[in-house]
Amino acid sequence: MITAIPSDESYELTVPESPLDLGFDSIPSWWPLQRQTIGRVVSAFNSGYDVVMLNAPPGSGKTLVAAASSKLLGTKSVTFTHTLALQDQYLRTATWAETMKGKSNYECGEQQRSDAAFVRSSLRREVLTTEDCDEYLDCENPWRNGCPYYAALGQAADSNLVVLNYSYGLRIAQSPYLKRGVCLDEDDSPLPNPFLREMAVSDEGHLANDAIVGACALEFWHKTLRKMGLRCPTNNDPVEWQQWAQSLVLTSNYANMDIVTQARMRNHQERLSQLRTINPADWIVQPSDNMTKLQPIWARSVYSNFLGKYLKLLIMSATLGNPDLLQAKLGLDDKSVAYVDVGSTFPVQNRPVFYWPTVKLNAKSEDSDYATLASAIQFIANQPNLATKKGIVHTSSYKVARRLAPYLRQDSRYLIQESSETREALVALFSEEGNNFVIVTPSLSTGFDLPYLIGFQIIAKVPFSDLGDPLVKARREYELPDDNKFGKKTYDDDAQNQVIQACGRAVRAPDDMGVSYILDANWWGLYKRSYSPEYFRESVQWLN
C-alpha cells in the first residue's frame, strides 16, 4: 500500500529559511516548492515510512532536496546516480560530499607496480590506472601504501554523504565488508562496509530496476569454463543451468595458472555459487558465441541484496511512472511506502506538448508513411517562430532515423544520426552557436541538458521497447499472482516514461521556452492507459 503525502505549505516551517543554514555555502535561497518538498520527504521518513518515492519535474532541484533531507534527518547517506556528470553535480551542491568511482578513474604511477605488471598493462593502455595495478599485482596493503584509489575510498568512507554510480555502488552494497582495502582498526581487524549506511538515495529512480538487474547478472565465459574442465548447458532453460551448478564439485587448485586466469577462475566459482541459489522462474538465460549471461527479469527477486540493505530509501525522478508498478518491480511489497508528487512551477505556456497524430508507425510501415512523417516534421520546423531555432526529432531507434533520412537529408539543416558512432560529432555540431540545426536521433531523450539551444522537439515514434530482446519479451509476458497484466502495464509505462523524459529536454528553468510535438498516432492510446504525472498532463493539447 502506497500513501500519498499531500502538498501543504505547513511543511515549509520544518525546513530552515535558507540552504545556507544547512551548510550549502554556494546556494543562498531555495527554489519554488523546494523547501516544502524537503519537508514532505523528511516528515514521511520521521513518520516511519521505509521508502519515499519522489516524483518531481525537471528543474525542481532534486539534488538539493536529497542532500538537505539527509542533513535534516541526521543520517549518513549514500546516493546512487547513473553518470559521472551527475556525481560531479552532487559535489557542486554539497561541498562536503565525497564521490567514489571505478578503479579505471584513478591514475596509478609506474613506481607503484612491478615491472611485469607495468609491461603487461602498458600493452593494453597508455595511461595506467589502479584497475591495472589491482588486476596484475596483489598488493599486500593498498590502504596504507599510498594507492590513489584506496586513498579516495578512505575519504569517501569518512564523509557523511558519498555519491556512487549504480554499476560501482551496487557491487559494493552486496557485502557487509569490503573485500580489499577495508578500513582497519588498530589491530588490523576489518570494519563494516562504510557504504552500508542508514539512508540511500536512488537518483533517476525509474532506471533503478535495470541498474540492479545489470549489477547482479551472472556472466559465464565459455573459454574460462573449458579451462576449469566444465561444459555448460546448451539450452536457455534457467532450471537446467541451476541444476548444473548444483551438481558441480569444484576445485580451487589453480597454482599452475597465471594470476589473471586464477582471478577469472575464482570469479566464475563465485558466480556458480550464486547461480545455485536463484529462483529460476524469475531469471532468463541469454547466450552468445563466447559467453552466456543469466539475469533476473526484475529487481524484485534480488532487491534485498542491494537497495534492501538500507533502512531509509529515497527514490526520485522526473518520471517514476506508476508508483504501484515501480513498487512491484523493485520488490517493495513488504515495505511502507510514501509517495510525494511535486507539481511544476514553470509556466505551462512555456512547455506545451501538442499531439498531432500523423501516421501510426510500426514494423509494417511503408515508405509512404515515412514520407508523410517527414513532411510533417518539415512543416513544423519551418513555422515562422521555429525556422530560426534548433530542434530535436526523437526517433526511438536508428532504423526510424535511417528511414527518415532520404526525405530530410536534402536539406542541410537536418543532422541525421544513423549509428552510435556519429553521436558525439553531431551533438558537437548541433551545440555550436549561430545555427538552426535539427538533429534527428534516437539517443538524446535522456541525459541531454542544453535547454537554451532547443526551441522545439518532435517525437516521431513512441519508444516502445524492442520485443525482439528476450528480456523485454520476458518482462512483457510476466504475470504476478494478483495481476496477470503486470508485464503489459510495465511495457506501456516504460514507453510513456521515455516520452515524458524526451518532452522535458527543452525546458529546464522557469525562463526556458520549448514546444514538443508528438506525431505518432499510436501515442494517444498509450497516454490513456498509462500513468503520467500532473505536471505533464496539464501541458498536453490535441492539435487539430
C-alpha positions in Angstrom: 0.0 0.0 0.0 1.4 3.4 -1.0 0.4 6.5 0.9 0.4 9.9 -0.9 1.9 12.7 1.1 -0.2 15.8 0.2 1.1 19.2 -0.7 0.9 21.5 2.2 2.7 24.8 2.9 3.0 24.0 6.5 5.8 21.6 5.6 8.0 24.6 4.8 8.0 25.5 8.5 10.0 22.4 9.3 12.9 23.4 7.0 15.3 26.3 7.6 14.6 29.5 5.6 17.8 29.3 3.6 20.1 26.5 2.3 22.9 28.4 3.9 21.5 27.4 7.3 22.2 23.8 6.4 25.7 24.4 5.2 25.1 24.7 1.5 27.6 27.6 1.1 27.0 28.3 -2.5 23.2 28.2 -2.5 21.6 31.4 -0.9 17.9 30.5 -1.4 15.5 27.7 -2.1 13.8 27.3 -5.5 10.0 27.4 -5.6 8.4 24.4 -3.8 11.8 23.1 -2.8 11.5 23.8 0.9 8.0 22.3 1.0 9.2 19.2 -0.9 12.1 18.7 1.6 9.6 19.0 4.5 7.3 16.4 2.9 10.2 13.9 2.4 11.6 14.4 5.9 8.1 14.1 7.5 7.4 10.9 5.7 10.6 9.3 7.0 10.0 10.6 10.5 6.5 9.1 10.4 8.0 5.6 10.0 7.9 5.1 6.2 10.8 2.8 4.9 10.7 4.2 1.3 9.8 7.6 -0.1 9.1 7.9 -3.8 9.6 11.5 -5.0 8.3 12.4 -8.5 9.4 15.9 -9.3 9.7 17.6 -12.7 12.9 18.7 -14.4 14.4 21.8 -12.9 12.9 21.3 -9.4 16.3 20.8 -7.8 16.1 17.1 -6.7 19.8 17.0 -5.9 19.5 19.7 -3.2 16.2 18.0 -2.0 18.1 14.7 -1.4 21.1 16.3 0.3 19.1 18.6 2.5 16.7 15.8 3.5 19.7 13.6 4.6 21.1 16.6 6.7 17.8 17.2 8.4 17.3 13.5 9.2 20.8 13.5 10.7 21.8 10.4 8.7 24.9 9.4 6.8 23.7 8.6 3.3 24.9 7.1 0.0 23.5 8.4 -3.3 23.4 6.2 -6.5 23.4 8.0 -9.8 23.9 6.9 -13.4 26.6 9.2 -14.8 29.9 10.7 -13.7 28.4 14.1 -14.6 25.6 13.6 -12.0 28.2 12.6 -9.4 30.0 15.9 -10.0 26.7 17.8 -9.8 26.2 16.5 -6.3 29.7 17.7 -5.3 28.9 21.2 -6.5 25.7 21.2 -4.5 27.0 19.6 -1.3 30.7 20.7 -1.0 31.3 18.3 2.0 30.3 15.3 0.0 32.7 12.8 -1.5 32.4 10.6 -4.5 33.9 7.2 -5.5 34.4 5.9 -9.0 35.7 2.8 -10.5 39.4 2.0 -10.4 39.9 3.0 -14.0 39.3 6.6 -13.0 42.4 6.8 -10.7 45.8 7.1 -12.5 48.5 4.9 -10.9 52.2 5.7 -11.1 54.7 3.3 -12.7 56.6 3.2 -9.4 53.7 1.6 -7.6 53.8 -1.6 -9.6 56.2 -4.4 -10.5 58.0 -4.3 -13.9 56.0 -7.4 -15.0 52.7 -5.7 -14.2 53.7 -2.5 -15.9 54.7 -4.2 -19.1 51.6 -6.3 -19.3 49.3 -3.4 -18.6 51.1 -1.0 -20.9 50.4 -3.3 -23.8 46.7 -2.5 -23.2 46.6 1.1 -22.2 48.7 4.3 -22.5 47.5 5.6 -19.1 47.9 3.1 -16.3 45.2 3.1 -13.6 44.6 1.4 -10.3 42.5 -1.1 -12.2 45.6 -2.3 -14.0 47.5 -2.5 -10.7 44.9 -4.4 -8.8 44.4 -6.8 -11.7 48.0 -7.8 -12.0 49.7 -7.0 -8.7 48.5 -8.5 -5.4 49.4 -5.5 -3.1 49.6 -6.7 0.5 48.2 -3.5 2.0 46.9 -1.0 -0.6 45.1 1.0 2.1 48.4 2.1 3.7 50.7 2.1 0.6 49.5 5.3 -1.0 47.3 3.8 -3.6 45.2 6.7 -5.1 42.1 4.5 -5.4 42.2 3.4 -1.8 43.1 6.9 -0.6 39.8 8.2 -2.3 38.0 5.2 -0.7 39.1 6.3 2.7 37.9 9.9 2.2 34.6 8.6 1.0 34.2 6.3 3.9 34.5 9.2 6.4 32.1 11.5 4.5 28.5 11.9 5.7 27.4 11.9 2.0 29.0 9.8 -0.6 27.9 9.6 -4.2 28.4 6.4 -6.3 27.3 5.4 -9.7 24.9 2.4 -9.9 27.2 -0.1 -11.5 30.0 0.5 -9.0 27.9 1.3 -5.9 25.5 -1.7 -6.2 28.5 -4.1 -6.3 29.8 -2.6 -3.1 26.3 -2.8 -1.4 26.3 -6.6 -1.7 28.9 -7.2 1.0 29.0 -6.4 4.8 32.7 -5.8 4.4 34.9 -4.5 1.6 36.9 -7.4 0.1 40.0 -5.3 -0.4 41.4 -2.1 1.2 38.8 -2.2 4.0 39.1 0.3 6.8 41.2 -1.3 9.5 41.1 -0.6 13.2 44.1 -0.6 15.5 44.6 -4.4 15.5 44.1 -4.7 11.7 40.6 -6.2 12.0 38.2 -5.2 9.2 35.4 -2.8 10.0 31.9 -3.0 8.5 31.4 -1.7 4.9 31.3 2.1 5.3 28.9 2.5 2.4 26.1 0.4 4.0 24.5 3.4 5.8 21.2 4.2 7.3 19.9 6.0 4.1 20.3 5.5 0.4 19.1 7.8 -2.4 18.2 6.3 -5.8 18.6 9.1 -8.3 16.9 8.7 -11.7 14.9 6.1 -9.8 13.0 5.0 -12.9 16.2 3.3 -14.0 16.9 1.6 -10.7 15.3 -1.6 -11.7 17.6 -2.0 -14.8 20.6 -1.0 -12.7 20.0 -3.7 -10.2 19.3 -6.3 -12.8 22.5 -5.4 -14.6 24.6 -5.4 -11.4 23.7 -8.9 -10.4 23.9 -10.5 -13.9 26.0 -13.7 -13.9 28.3 -13.9 -16.9 30.0 -17.2 -17.8 32.7 -17.1 -20.4 32.8 -20.4 -22.3 36.6 -20.3 -22.7 37.2 -19.9 -18.9 34.7 -22.7 -18.2 36.6 -25.0 -20.5 39.8 -24.2 -18.7 38.0 -25.2 -15.5 37.1 -28.5 -17.2 33.4 -27.6 -17.3 30.9 -27.9 -20.1 27.8 -25.7 -19.6 24.3 -26.4 -20.7 23.5 -25.6 -24.3 19.9 -24.5 -23.9 18.2 -21.4 -22.4 16.4 -23.1 -19.5 17.4 -21.4 -16.2 16.2 -24.5 -14.3 18.8 -26.7 -16.1 21.5 -24.1 -15.5 20.8 -24.1 -11.8 20.8 -27.9 -11.6 24.1 -27.9 -13.5 25.6 -25.5 -11.0 24.3 -27.5 -8.0 25.8 -30.8 -9.4 29.4 -29.4 -9.8 32.3 -30.3 -7.5 34.8 -27.5 -7.9 38.5 -27.3 -7.1 40.4 -24.2 -6.2 43.8 -25.5 -7.1 45.0 -23.1 -9.8 48.6 -23.0 -8.7 50.0 -23.6 -12.1 47.9 -20.8 -13.8 48.9 -17.2 -14.2 47.4 -14.6 -11.8 44.9 -13.3 -14.4 43.5 -16.8 -15.1 43.3 -17.5 -11.4 41.2 -14.4 -10.8 38.9 -15.4 -13.6 38.5 -18.9 -12.2 37.7 -17.5 -8.7 35.1 -15.1 -10.3 33.4 -18.0 -12.1 33.3 -20.1 -8.9 31.6 -17.2 -7.1 29.0 -16.9 -9.9 28.3 -20.6 -9.9 27.7 -20.4 -6.1 25.2 -17.5 -6.7 23.6 -19.5 -9.5 22.8 -22.3 -7.1 20.6 -20.0 -5.0 18.4 -18.3 -7.6 14.7 -18.8 -8.3 14.8 -20.0 -11.9 11.2 -18.8 -12.6 12.4 -15.2 -12.3 15.6 -15.5 -14.3 16.4 -15.5 -18.0 19.3 -17.1 -20.0 20.9 -15.0 -22.8 23.6 -17.0 -24.7 26.1 -15.6 -27.2 29.0 -17.0 -29.1 31.6 -16.5 -26.4 29.6 -16.0 -23.2 26.3 -16.9 -21.6 24.6 -14.4 -19.3 21.9 -15.1 -16.7 20.0 -12.2 -15.1 16.8 -11.7 -13.2 13.7 -10.4 -15.1 13.0 -7.9 -12.4 14.9 -6.4 -9.4 12.2 -7.7 -7.1 13.9 -11.1 -6.9 17.3 -9.7 -5.8 16.3 -6.4 -4.1 17.3 -7.5 -0.6 20.9 -7.8 -1.8 21.1 -4.2 -3.0 18.9 -1.3 -2.0 17.1 -3.5 0.5 20.1 -3.2 2.8 19.2 0.4 3.7 16.8 1.4 6.4 15.6 4.5 4.6 15.4 4.7 0.8 14.6 7.8 -1.2 13.7 7.0 -4.9 13.4 10.1 -7.0 13.0 11.0 -10.7 11.1 13.3 -13.0 9.5 10.1 -14.5 9.0 7.5 -11.8 5.9 6.2 -13.7 3.1 4.4 -12.0 4.2 4.1 -8.3 2.4 0.8 -7.8 4.3 -0.8 -10.8 7.6 0.6 -9.5 6.9 -0.9 -6.1 6.3 -4.3 -7.6 9.3 -4.1 -10.0 11.7 -3.3 -7.2 10.2 -5.8 -4.7 8.9 -3.2 -2.2 5.7 -5.1 -1.5 6.5 -5.6 2.2 7.7 -2.0 2.7 5.8 1.0 4.0 6.0 3.4 1.0 5.1 7.1 0.8 4.6 9.0 -2.5 5.5 12.6 -2.9 4.3 14.1 -6.2 5.6 17.7 -6.9 4.0 20.0 -9.5 5.9 22.2 -11.9 6.5 25.8 -11.1 7.3 26.6 -14.7 4.6 28.4 -16.7 2.6 25.8 -18.6 2.6 28.1 -21.7 6.4 27.8 -21.8 6.3 24.0 -22.1 3.3 22.9 -24.3 3.1 19.3 -25.6 1.0 19.1 -28.8 -0.4 15.8 -30.0 -0.7 15.8 -33.8 -1.5 12.3 -35.0 0.2 11.9 -38.4 0.9 8.2 -39.0 0.9 5.0 -37.0 4.4 3.8 -37.2 5.1 0.1 -36.8 7.3 -2.7 -38.3 5.0 -2.8 -41.4 5.1 1.0 -42.1 5.8 1.7 -45.8 8.0 4.4 -47.4 4.9 6.5 -47.9 4.3 6.6 -44.2 7.8 7.9 -43.6 7.4 10.4 -46.4 4.2 11.7 -44.7 6.0 11.9 -41.4 9.0 13.7 -42.9 6.6 16.3 -44.4 5.0 16.9 -41.0 8.5 17.3 -39.4 9.5 19.9 -42.1 6.1 21.7 -41.7 6.7 22.2 -38.0 10.4 23.1 -38.4 9.6 25.8 -41.0 7.0 27.6 -38.9 7.9 31.3 -38.7 8.6 31.1 -34.9 10.7 27.9 -35.2 12.5 28.3 -38.5 15.5 30.0 -36.8 15.6 27.7 -33.8 17.3 24.4 -33.1 15.2 21.3 -32.8 15.4 17.6 -31.9 13.5 14.8 -33.6 13.3 11.8 -31.3 13.1 8.7 -33.4 13.3 5.9 -30.7 15.6 3.8 -33.0 18.3 4.1 -35.6 16.1 2.2 -38.0 13.5 5.0 -37.9 16.2 7.7 -38.3 17.6 5.9 -41.4 14.1 5.5 -42.9 13.5 9.3 -42.5 17.0 10.2 -43.8 16.2 10.1 -47.6 13.4 12.7 -47.1 15.2 15.0 -44.8 18.8 14.9 -45.9 18.1 17.0 -48.9 18.0 20.0 -46.5 21.4 20.6 -44.9 19.6 21.9 -41.8 19.0 18.3 -40.7 21.7 16.2 -38.9 20.8 12.5 -39.1 22.3 10.2 -36.5 22.2 6.8 -38.1 24.5 5.0 -35.7 26.0 5.4 -32.2 29.4 6.2 -33.7 28.3 9.6 -35.0 26.6 10.9 -31.9 29.4 12.9 -30.4 30.3 14.7 -33.6 26.7 15.5 -34.4 26.0 16.8 -30.9 29.1 19.0 -31.0 28.0 20.4 -34.4 24.4 20.9 -33.1 25.6 22.7 -30.0 27.6 25.3 -31.8 26.1 28.8 -31.6 24.6 30.6 -34.6 22.9 27.7 -36.4 19.4 26.3 -36.6 20.2 22.6 -37.0 17.6 20.0 -36.4 19.2 16.7 -35.1 17.3 13.5 -35.9 18.3 11.0 -33.3 17.2 8.1 -31.1 19.8 8.8 -28.3 19.0 12.2 -26.8 15.7 11.7 -25.0 17.6 11.4 -21.6 20.8 12.7 -20.2 20.9 15.8 -22.6 20.7 19.2 -21.0 21.1 22.1 -23.4 17.7 23.9 -23.0 18.9 27.3 -24.1 19.7 25.7 -27.5 16.4 23.9 -28.1 13.4 25.7 -29.5 11.3 22.6 -30.3 11.2 18.8 -30.2 9.4 16.3 -32.2 8.6 12.7 -31.1 8.4 10.9 -34.4 7.8 7.4 -32.9 6.6 6.2 -29.5 9.7 4.5 -27.9 8.2 1.1 -27.2 11.0 -1.4 -26.2 12.1 -3.9 -28.7 10.2 -7.2 -28.2 13.0 -8.9 -30.2 15.0 -8.6 -27.0 14.5 -11.7 -24.9 14.5 -9.8 -21.6 11.9 -7.3 -22.9 9.7 -10.1 -24.1 10.0 -12.0 -20.8 9.0 -8.8 -18.9 6.0 -8.1 -21.1 4.8 -11.7 -20.6 5.4 -11.6 -16.8 2.4 -12.1 -14.5 2.0 -11.5 -10.8 -0.3 -13.7 -8.7 -2.7 -10.8 -8.3 -2.1 -9.1 -11.6 -1.9 -11.1 -14.8 -1.4 -7.8 -16.8 1.6 -6.7 -14.8 4.0 -7.2 -17.7 1.9 -5.4 -20.3 1.4 -2.4 -17.9 5.1 -2.1 -17.3 5.8 -2.3 -21.0 3.4 0.7 -21.6 4.7 2.5 -18.5 8.3 2.4 -19.7 7.3 3.8 -23.1 5.3 6.7 -21.6 8.2 7.5 -19.2 10.5 7.9 -22.2 8.0 10.2 -23.9 7.9 12.4 -20.8 11.7 12.3 -20.5 12.0 13.5 -24.1 9.5 16.3 -23.6 11.5 17.5 -20.6 14.7 18.1 -22.5 13.9 21.7 -23.7 12.6 23.4 -20.5 14.9 23.1 -17.5 14.4 26.6 -15.9 11.5 29.0 -15.4 12.5 31.3 -18.3 13.1 28.4 -20.8 10.6 28.0 -23.6 10.3 25.0 -25.7 7.4 23.2 -27.5 7.1 19.5 -28.1 5.1 17.7 -30.8 4.1 14.0 -30.7 3.4 12.8 -34.2 3.0 9.0 -33.8 -0.7 8.2 -33.8 0.0 5.3 -31.5 0.6 7.6 -28.6 -2.9 8.7 -27.6 -3.9 5.1 -26.7 -0.7 4.8 -24.7 -1.4 8.1 -22.9 -4.9 7.0 -21.8 -3.8 3.6 -20.5 -0.6 4.6 -18.7 0.4 6.8 -15.9 1.5 10.5 -16.3 2.3 13.0 -13.5 0.2 16.1 -13.2 2.9 18.5 -14.5 2.9 16.6 -17.8 -0.9 16.1 -18.1 -1.5 19.8 -17.7 0.8 20.6 -20.7 -0.9 18.2 -23.2 -3.1 19.5 -26.0 -4.6 17.8 -29.1 -3.5 19.8 -32.2 -6.2 19.7 -35.0 
